Amino acid sequence: MFTVSALRGDLAHFSLARLDLRTELALLFLVLCGTVIAFGSFTWLLRVASPAAVSSYAFVNPMVALALGVAVGDDVLTSRVILSAVLVIAAVVLTMVGAPSSRRASESLVEQRLRAAT
């Protein structure tokens, strides 16, 4: 994104002097939570959960960001945002519910192929 911004000439309008304390704290929060905490959680989750559960982070992270934006920032919940959040959460729940059965089906298929090969 930085490269695209530079190519478009957006950096000409950027000045570090214009950043306020709130912006600096938000950046610090994103760096700490987005790298240290999120990556640590992600690698731990890879060891203890199914791939379907691990992949759900991509859907859950925006929900966390939305909640933080409303609680800490000045984001507003509209009916459209709430509907979108409900749909995303429903998709995650369906993914989590369907994961064990699809895993068993995959394992069964692998076992069948191994028996056929021997």
Beta strands, then each sheet from edge to edge (+ up, - down):
end
